[in-house]
Amino acid sequence: MGTSNPLFPKRDLLQCEANSLIDLLASDALSKPDQEVFQFITAKGEQSVSYDYKTLATAISQIAHTLLSLSKCVNSEQDQALIVLPQGADFVSAFYGCMAAKVIAVPSFPPKNQLQIERLDYAISDLGNPIIITNREILPLLQEQLVDKHVRWLLVEDCTNTHAPGLHEFKTDNADIALLQYSSGTTGKPKGVIITNQNTLENSELIRQSFGHVEDKTRMMLWLPPHHDMGLVGGVMQGVYTGYPTLLMPTDLFLRSQFTWLKAVTDFKATTTGAPNFAFDLALKNIRPARLAELDLSSLENLFCGAEPINSHTITQFFDKFAQCGLQANAFLPCYGMAEATLMVSGKPHGHQYKQLCVDEPLLKRGVVKQASAEAKHSQWLVSSGTVHHSLNVKVVDPISHSEVAQGQVGEVWLQGSSISPGYWQDEARTIANFGLQLDNYDETFHRTGDLGFYDNDELFITGRLKEVIILRGANFYPQDLEYEASLAFPELKNCRSAAFSVMHEQNEQLVMAIEVPRNIDNFEALTTSLNTRLIDRFGVKADQILFLPRKTIKITSSGKLQRIAIKQAFEKSELHTYFHFKFQEQRHSSNPKSSASHTLNLKDTLNIEHWLILQVTELTGVASAQISPKDSLANVGLDSVLAMEILFRLEQQTGVYLAPDILYSCNTPSLLANKIHQVANKTTPTELDSTC
């Protein structure tokens, strides 16, 4: 492990003796059983449920005991369990129950659409015959969708009356696999990143030291989903490792109202919270000035930002806006990491001011770092990802020659250290290609990240990616998945290629789709609608720009691979001949939609609700209300998942009517949604809405 920090002698002593987080939990359940370890806000934002160490240890022990009775593995083999549960106490108990039983946890989530069903189906096939941990509410849906799969079921409700041994009686091993982090992906094989108990302890210590977390003093609040590494390692694990309470809130609540995030920080007096850059952008735009007086952010010592490119302009504006709420500038903590490193690699030192660098953008694209004046025409501000923790060895490498480059030169980031995953689940070829690589003049072997960056005065700056994965709102999307959906959206375009890539626009990542079309095609607006409707339905995102190009514009290699980088470079140099170029932002801003503020919402009149919904769509997308039919799919008019959640939040704010987010999958037109709102609003006994229309 990394060098012991003398500021935290008590936890260091325990960490040295621990084989896993279970050992720390078992110790705390005995030494401070009544002390709070988690609070969970419900899906409707109701009063949180508190778990002390004794309650959590009991729930973990009951699930672990039941898992052992279902497991078919013997000796040193490890069984696998898919955790298909919503965010909350059951998910946390199930995750640690797997760890205590030495069963490999595979975090997942209840599928809400066909894409998520396919991902779950793939994970089951890849694992073989896993145990699926779920609850009675979700079970019928899973049984219907997975009718041909051979699985073993464990319902969390069936564990509650189980008499189980004390948590300290479960023995774990440092080298055991703790979990698999599956990447997204449908057309290609998703990667199951192997994370061991040793990895989790090492990276948890790294985070603790980097953030300055202190046992019984730090308080963390997070809404990040626990089936991704930042929400799991940062939220579910870090508080258990260090020994402080954590407040967890469902992601849907944040998406509906960014105010709930910062209000929860205020009420909990959190010292640490964080999110990807898109969350700061949404909070900046959507939290009204009139509500700032309700926020007190003075308790925050760490406001971390990672998982996607950091927009310097957004962060500056965010701190300007919320400074009146007590937010301190030195609380901002930009960081960098990935699932293959368990989570964190680098971050701004705790309590210091974060650093930025203004560079020449054209030179940066050619791998040369040259500082530029902020007033220069082609300047770009970069936010440092901080310093690399001493337990890791991070090099910036020429990706072709595999030799280290000098400070100030852009290269690929390579990692070595005890936080690094041993490889990918049942994927030897991909593991060999990315792990255990030799670097000139070093005896250790390294993991190549595919991320591009450079060092400046020992600060790590991330500039882009060699790998073609596209990051939107903190989530990874693979270009081949998006291109496959384009082929299904345009079956009439035979022998026409498509390419997906991302570009930075005003320091935000945008999705660009390039589509080849025959010369005689002219219905570009209809094609644009078809593509974005399909992308929203499948992925919850839309293309910000769509290029319709002459055939044979998108080149392929001799082995048949798309030259996505070449088409992206041609686009950035304005060298592409296009028949039609769709830009969502320009459409949105040029339409100047009429505000719906003056519209009185009458919940007893379905047509009135329908009209109100259409006005909301117009405000959020820029599509004129006259062009929107009540029977149009919301996706058909460019309403992606985040914008659709905004409508539900506005409805609740204006009327008090709560609709579960799942409703958007079935009630996906203004007409259907209006009928459901009318139905729920006029019930004599309000109940939580189901997800059927």
N, C-alpha and C positions, 0 to 999 in steps of 0.2 A: 504494500500500500504506500500512499504518499507519505512524506515526512510528517510526523506528529506535530500538531499545533498546540503549544503549551497553554493557550487560552482556554482549551476545552479538555482538561485532563480527565474528567469523569467519563465523558462519552468516548474518548480515545481508548481508555482502558477497556470499556465494554466492546468497542469495535474490534480491538485486537483479539478478543476472545470469541467473537461471533463468527459463525459459519454462514449465517444468513440473517436477513431482517427478522425472521421468526425468533431467533435467539434474543434479539433486542426487545421485541414485543413481549416475549415470555418474561424477561427480566423486569420490564416496566409494569407488567400486569401483577407481579408480586410486590414490587417496591412502591408503586403509586397507583393502586388499582382504581381509585375513585377519581383520578385526574383525567380531564378531557383530552381526547386525542383527535376526534373528528366531530365536525358538525356538518349536517347534510341539509341543504335547502331543497324542498320538494319541487316537483316539476311545475307546479302552479305558483311557485314563489311563496309558499306558505311558511309558517314558522319552522325553523330548522330543528332537526332531530339531533340530539347529542349522544355520542358514544364515549364512554370512558374506557380505560385500558382493560378493565375486567370484562366489560360487556363485549368489546371487540374480540378479546382473546377467547371468550366462550363461543362466539359465533364462528370464529376461525376454526376452533377445535372441532365443533360439530360438523362443519363441512368437510374438514380433513378426514375425520373418522369415517364419514359416509363415502368419501372418495376412495379410501383404502378398501372398503368393502366391494366397490365396483371395479377396482383396478385388476387387470389381468397380467400385469408385468411382475416379474420375479427378479431376485438378485439385484444387479446394478442397473437394470433397464428402467426407463422412465416412461410412464403412460402420458397421454396428452389430454387436455381438457379445453374445449372452446367455451369461453365465458360469454354467453349471449344474454346480457342483462343491461337494463338502462343504467345511467349514472346514478350513484347513490350508495347506501350502506351495504346492500346485497352484493354489488359489484366488488367493493373493497374487501368484504369478508370472503367472497369466493376466490379472489385473487390470492389472498394470503392463505386461504385454505388449501389451494393448490401447492403453494410453496411448502407448507407444513407437511403435506402428504407426499412431497417429492414428485408431484405430478406437474408436467410442463404446462404452464398457463398460456393460453392463446387468447388475448383480449379481443373481443369483437363487440358487436352492438346489434340490437334487434333490427332486422332488415325492413326498410320502409319502401323500397322500390326494386325493380328488376335487377338493376346493377348490383345493389347490395346483396341480393339473393345469390347472384352469380359468384360474387366474391366469397360468400359464406360457403357456397357449394364447392368452390375450388379448394378452400382451406380444409374442408372435410375430406375431399379426395386426396389431398396431399398428405394428410395425417393418417389416413387409413380408417381406423375404427375408433374415433375419439369419444370421450365422454362429453356431452353437452350440458353445461350448467345453465339453467334458465329458471323461469318461474311459471306458475300456472296460467297467468294471463297470456304469456307469449307462446307457451307450448303448442296450442292448437294451430297457430299460424306456422310455426316451424314444422310441425308434423305434416301439414298440407304441402309445404314447399319442398320438403326433403323426403318425400314419400319413398324414394328408391335408395336412400342412403342407409348404411348400417352404422348406427350410433347407439350409445348408451346414454340414457337420460338421468339427470340429477336435478330435482326441483328443490330450490332453496327452502321452500316452505316445509318440505319433508324432513329437513335437518334440525328444525327448531326444538323438537322434543327429544333429540338424540342425547343420550348420556355419553359424554366424551371425556377423555382424560385431560388433565391440565396441559396447557400449551407447551410448557417446559418439557413434557415427555416426548414431544415429537423431535426427532433428531435429523438434522439436515447436513448436507455436505457442501463445502465451499465450491466444489467443481460441478455440482448439479446444474442442469439447465433450469433456470428460473422461468423463462418465458420465451416465446417467439413473437417478434414484431413483424407482422405481414405488411408488405407494401401494398398499395392499390395496384390495379391493373387487371384487364380482362382479356385482351387479345394475346398478351405475352404472359409468361409465367411470373406471378408475384414472388417477391423474395421474402422468405421467412428468416429474419435476422435472429440468430441464436444469442441469447443473453444469459450468462451464468450468474449464480449467486455472488461469486467473486466480482463480476462486472458491476452488479448493482451496489455492492458495498463500496467498491473503489470510486464509482462515479458519484455516489451519494456523499462520500467524504469530500470529493472534489467540489461539489456544489456547496456543501456546508462551509468549507473554508472560503470559497470565492464570494459567497453571499454574506459571510459573517454571521451565519445563523447560530443561535445560542439556545441551549436546552431550557425549556420552560419560560423563555422570554420572547422568542420569535413567534409571530402569528401569521400564517399564510392563508390567503384567500385565492381560489382559482375556479374558473369555469371551463377550463380546457378539457376536451374529451379524454377519458382515461384509456381508450384503446389506441391512442397515439403516444409516442414516447414522452413528449413534453408534459402532457397531463398525467401520465402514469408515473414516471420517475420523479418529475418535479412536484406533483401534487399528492399522489397516493403513497409514494415511498419516502420523500425527503423528511416530512414531519415525523414519521415513525423512526427513521434513522437518527435524527438529531434529538427528538424528544420534545416536540412542541405541538400545539393544536393547529389543525387545518380545517378551514371552512370550504366545502366543495359545493358548487352550484351547477345545475344542468346547463349545458351549452345553449340549448334553445332559449332559455331565459335571457341570456346575453344577446342573442341574435334578435330577439323581439324588442329588447330595450337595453341599450348600452348603459343607461343610467343605473340599472339594477347592479351592474358590476361595481361601479364606484360607490354606490350606496351601501353595498355589502361590505366593501373595504372600510367605509366610514363606521358602520355599526359594529363590525367585528374588531375595529382598531387594528387592522392588518398591518404588519410591517413589511410583508413581501406579497406581491402579485405580479402578473405579467401576461403577455399575449403576443401573437404575431402582429406585424405592422398594421394589417388591415383593421384590427380591432381599435387601434388608436385613431385611425382615420374615421371609422364609423362613430366613435365616441365624440370626436371633434365636431363632426357635422351634425349629429342628431341630438346631443344633450343641450337643451335650451338654456340660455343664460339665466332665465328666471329660476331654474332649479339648482344653480350652483351654490346658493346659500344653504342648501340641505346637505352639502358635502363637506367633509373634513378629512383631507388626505394628508394631514401633517404627521400621521403615524408611519407613513411609508418610508422605509429605508431602501428598499429595492423594488423598482418598477422595471422588470426585465422585458426585453423585446428580442425575439428570435424566430426561427423557422422559416423566414422569408426575407427578401431584401428590405432593409430599413430605409425609409424615406426621411431624409434629413429635414425637409420642409415640414412634413407632417409632425415630426417630433417637436420641432421648435414651436409650431403653432399650438400643439397640445399643452406644452408647459406654459406658454403664454396665457392660454385660456384658464388653466386650472391652478395657476399660481395663487389666485385669490382664495382657493380652497385649502391652502397650506402646503401644496405640493412643492417639494424642494428639487431644484435642478440636479443636484448630485445624486438623487435617488435613481435616476435613469441608468439602466444597466443593459446595454446592448450585449448580446452573446451569440455564440455560434456552436452548433453541434449537429448530431444526426443519430439515427437509431443504431448504426454500426459502432458508434462510440458510447453506447448505452443512452447517453443524452448529451451532456455538455462537454465541450472541448476548450472554449475560451470565453472570457467575459471581462468586462471592466472591473478593476479592483474595487472592492466594497468601500463606499464613502468618497471615492475620487470623482472628479469630473470626467465625463466621457469625451473622447477625442474625435475630431473630424479632420478631413483633409480635402482640399480643393485641388482637383487635377484636370489636366487637359484630356477631354473625353476622346477625341479621335486617336490620340496616341495610346490611351488606355486600351482601346479596342485592338491595338496592335501589340499589346503586351508591354508597353513602356509606361512607366509611372513618372509623370512630370508635374510638379506643382504649378498651379495656375492662379491668377488673380480671380476673385469671385466675380469681378466685373467683366472678365474675358468672355468673348462670344461663345466659345465651346467649352466652358468650364463645367465641372460636375463635382458636387459635394459627396464624399464618401464617409460613412460612419464606421469607425473602428469597431471590430468585434472584441476588442480588449486584448488582454495578454493570455497566453496559453498556460494552463496550470502546470506546475512543476512535475506532476506525476505522468505527464504525457510528453512525447517527443514529436513535434510537428515540424515538418520540412516542406518547403515550397520547391517543387521539382519540375524540371522540363519533362513533359509527358511523353516525349519521343525518345530522348536520350537517357532518361531516368537518372539524370544528374541534378544536383542541387543548384538552384539559381541564386544570384546575389540579392541582397536586400534591395528593395525598390524595383525588382523585376517581377512580372506576373508569371505564375506557374501553377501547377496542380498541387493541391494540399494533400500531403501524405501523413498518416498518423501511426504512432506506435506507443503502446502502453497497456497497462493492465485493465483499463476501462474498455478496451477494444474487443468487439465480438470475435469469437473464433471462426465465424463464417456463416454460411447460409444453410438452412435446413434441407437436407437431401438434394443438394445442388453442388456437386463437387466441381463441375466445370466453372461455374460462376465464382465459387469460393477461390479456386486457384487463380482466376483472372484478377481478383481484387484484393486478396489477402496474401500475406507471406511473401511480399515482393522485396527483392534486394535493391538497395540504394548504394550507389558508389560511395566507398569509403566508410561504410557503416556495417557492423556485424549484425545488428538487429534487422528484423523484417518489418515491413510496413503495410498498412492498408491504404489503397488509393481511393480518394473520396469522389473524384470527378468534379470537385469544386475548384474554381480558380481563385487565386488570391495573391497577396504579397505582404511582406513585412515592411514596416516603417517604424524605426526606433523601437523595435520589439513588439509593436502593436500589429495584430493580424487584421488585415482588411480583405473581405471576400468580395470579389468583383463579378463573378458569373459562374458558369458551369460548362465543363466539357461534356458531361452527360446531358441528354436532351430532355430530362424531366422538366415539366413546367409547374411552377409553384404559384397557386392562386389562393388567396385568403388562407395561407398556411398549409394548404393541402397539396399533395403531389398528384400530378396528372401525367400520364405517359402519352407522347404524341401519337403512337400507333393506335391507342384506344380512341383518341379523338378522330383520327383519320379513318378508322374502321366505321365509326358512326357516320362520317361524311359519306362513305360509300353506300351505307344503308339509306341515308337521306336522299341521295341522288342515284338511284339504280339505273336511271335512263342515261347517265353519263358513262358510257362504256369506254374502257381503255383510257380513262382520264384519271390522272393521279391527283392526290391531295397531300398537303404537308402542313403540319401543325408546329408552331414554334412560338416563343414569347419574345417580347421586346419591352424595353423600359420606356415609359412615357410619363414625363413629369415625375420620375423616380418611383413610379408604380409599374408593376409587371402586368402586361396586357397579353391576352391570347390572340394570336393571328392565325387564321386559316387561309391557306392558299389553295385554290381549286382550279384545276384545268377544265375548260369547257370548249366544245366545238364552236366554230366561227358563227354558226347560225343561231346560237342561243342568245336571247335578249330578255328573258323574264328574270332578271337578276334580283329584283326585290322579292319575288316569290321564292327564289332559291335561298336567299338570305334568311327569310322567315322559316323555311323548312329546316335549314341547318341549325339555327339557334333554338328552334323549338325542340329539336332532337337532343341537342347538347344540354339544354336545361332539364329536359325530362330524364336524361340518363345520368348527368353529372351535377346538375344544379348550378352550372355556370354557362355563360354565353361567350361567343367570340366578340371581342371588342372591335376587331377589324377583320373583314373578309375580302380577299383578293380573288377576282375571277380572271384567269390567265389563259393565253393561247395554249393549245396542246403542245406537249414536249418541252414546256418551259421548265418543269420540275425534273431535274436530271437524276439519274440513278448511277450507282457504281457498277463496276464490271460484275460484281457478285449480286447485283439486283437491289442493293440498299438505297433508300432515298437519301439524297444529299440535302438534308434539311439545313445544315449550316450554310451551304452555298446559297440556297434560296433566301435564307434570312439575311445574309450579307448583301445580296443583290437588292433586297427590299430596303435595307438600311441605307444603301447608296443611291436609292431612287433609280435603279437600273432596270426595273421590271416594266414591261409593257402590259398594261392591264385593260381589260374590257370594262370593268366596273370595280370600284373600290368603296366598300361599305365601312363607315366609321360610326360606331355607336355613340360615342361622346358628342360628336358634332351633331348627330341627329337629335340627341336629347337636349342639347343647349339651344339649338336653333328653333325648336318648336314653340318655346315660350308658352307652356301650357297655363291655362287659367287655374287659379288657386281654388281648392275645394273648401276653404275655410268658411265661406258663407253658406254652404249647403247644410241644411238642417236634416239630420239623420233621424228618420222615423222608423223605429224597429217593428212597428205593426204593419208596415207597407213594404211588401217584397220588392216592388218596382222602385221604390225610393231607395232601398238598400242597394239594389242593383246599380242604380245611377251613382250612388255614393262610391261604390267599389270601382266603377269605371273612372270616376274622377281621381281616385287614388292611383290607379294604374297610369293615368295620364301624367300626374305629377311625378311619379317615380321613373317613368320610362321616356317621357316626351312624346309618346304616340298620341295624336289628337283623339279626343273622345269620340268624335264622329266616325273614326276609323275602327272603333272597337265594338264588336258585337257582344251582346250578353252571353252568347254561346261560344265565343272564342276561347280557346285554351289560354290560360294566363301565360304559359310559356310561349305561346304563339305570338304574343305582343311584347316579348322580351323581358318578362318579369322573372328573374332568376330567384334562387331559393332565399337569399338574404333580403331582397326587395319584397318578396311575398310575405316573409315574416314581419316586415315593417307594417304591412296592412293589418295583420292580426294585432299588433301592438297598438296601432292607432284606434282600432275598434275597441279594444279593452280600455284604453285611456278615455275615450269619449263616452262609452256606454257601460263599462264594467262587465261586458260580456266576454268571457274567456273561451277561446277555441284552442284545442290542442293542436300543435303544429302539424301532426300527422294528417289533419283534415285536408291540407293542401294537396295531398296525393290523390284523393278521391274527389273532392269538391274543387275541381281545377278550372272552373269557368265562373265568370261573374254571376251567371244565373244559378248554378248549383250552389255556390257559396252563399248567395243571398238567401236562397231557400233554407239553407242550414242555419244561417244566422237568425232568420225569422223564427224557425222552429225552436232553437235554443232560447232565444230572448223571451219567447212567450210561453215557456213552460211554467206551470204553477210552482213546481218544486225544482229549483236549479240543480242540475247534476253536471258532473264533468262530461264534456262531449266525447262521444266515441269517434272513431275515425272512419265512419261510413256515411255515404250520402244516400 
